[in-house]
Amino acid sequence: MRWVNQERAVSEARAWLACLTVALCRLVAVPLAPVCGGELAGQTPRATGATGDETWLARAQAIHRRILTLDTHVDIEGRTYATDALDPGIDNPKLQCDLVKMERGGIDAVFLIVYVAQGKRDAHGYAQAMAAARDKFRAIRRLTERYPERCALATSVDELLQIVQSGKRAIAIGVENGYPIGEDLANLRKFYGLGARYITLSHNGHNQICDSCNPRKELGDDPSEHDGLSPFGRRVVAEMNRLGMMIDVSHIAPKSFWDVLEASRAPLIASHSGCRALRDHPRNLSDKQLRALAAHGGVVQVVAVASFLKAPPPAREHAIRRLAERLDIPWKNNRPNLRAVKKQKRRQFAVAMKRIDVEFPRATVQDFVDHIDHAVKVAGIDHVGIGSDFDGGGGVHGFSNHAEAPRVTAELLRRGYTESQIAKIWAGNLLRVWRQAEAVAAKLQKPAPAAAGTNEFPAADGTPLAQHPSIALCNGRGFSKMPAPSRSAFRRRFLPHRTTNNAGLKRLRLSERGRHRITCSFAGWTSLSVAFLTG
């Protein structure tokens, strides 16, 4: 059994206490099952027949009324999302996730995704990516503003729990692909300010942060570019730790995965990934990765993309392509773009797909839970969750939208999972990791204690010294070589309360401890060094 430190144990206890509070606030009559996280899963044989299926489903629906449920990956369309053209407030046939389907399936919270495809890494490409990201941030805000009585934005674990307790759906934000932040960590902080609480470091194609598991030849990608995490990527990981943003390793190359695992001080998530042992696909995690993710305290959110769960027969894809061509439906992102056609064609396509599904069966909810089962057996019950990838390619037979979410729980019940284990899979494990990311950030943001024998002068405006432009300008140079405006700015911001003559400051350098302290020498006090702590 892995050793679990005290801090992690406390974090888990807090997460489970919060989930219990949500359950109690719903005032259900059925008592919660005892917490038995160490129980073995998958031991009960499946029931057969319609009556058995209905019984399992009824039990699952009752469980969804008692536990907290969370899906970590749902894509959106930016410019039309949460408008009359694509309204998530109705039972929308164009969407796998909307407020109606969430309510019907007992889904309490989702991470809506700010996704930007990989493009050229130049000033124009970064500017376009940032604009596209902002469109999707605005779209998510439109949803919460359009239906404030039904949903609200969650930017912390506590906020999410409070929203769910109030009877609303909690909407959190994830960013898929770190490409839009460009090469400026200030953009990372902007995304945090807009509500992003995790970032998938890359997507299809290498970026400035790390290598992807799917290089793109059309972008000029070699099999490997950075040999894992780039130097800038290491700065991104450190800043995400400091901010309290969860780091998502779905889509990144195996070498990138190991680099991030080593660099991060907080547990990692894989927001939508499958198990490579069951389906040998570059997007899936090996057993070695699953064990390492768990040992680091992280969680894999199992994805419901059929091609990541089970190899589709080539004849099936060929049949779907022929159907799309016959109905004049455009092909986009390796699938029919149903949003681009009218309702009549969508209906014709759906009818024809039923025949294709019979002839060439796609992945099912059983295949999806096979991956959950495997991840639990390899990583442990405390390190597995659900990230459907709905509206971005996700959906299997039996779990094709959020209204069908209880079918996943019914399958877990058939395999012997207890209610407490199901609660961990549906939300508890992810909330624990999120809360641990918050705890790591709180530690990193806490000012360092003053060293003995030094005089501490915090910045007058609260700006960390290492981030102040005056410091950046003078680093490694004498104070007298700084531009006059910067010298004045430094005196005004950092030394206004000093009783000595500020003009006497003649030299300032970052010490070898760099980000931790800055040493200043004053005229007439050449033997005195004053330490400014940067926090």
Beta strands, then each sheet from edge to edge (+ up, - down):
strand 1: 70-75
strand 2: 109-115
strand 3: 151-153
strand 4: 169-176
strand 5: 196-200
strand 6: 246-248
strand 7: 268-273
strand 8: 299-302
strand 9: 331-332
strand 10: 335-336
strand 11: 384-386
strand 12: 505-510
strand 13: 517-522
strand 14: 525-533
sheet 1: 1+ 2+ 4+ 3+
sheet 2: 1+ 2+ 4+ 5+ 6+ 7+ 8+ 11+
sheet 3: 9+ 10-
sheet 4: 12+ 13- 14+
end
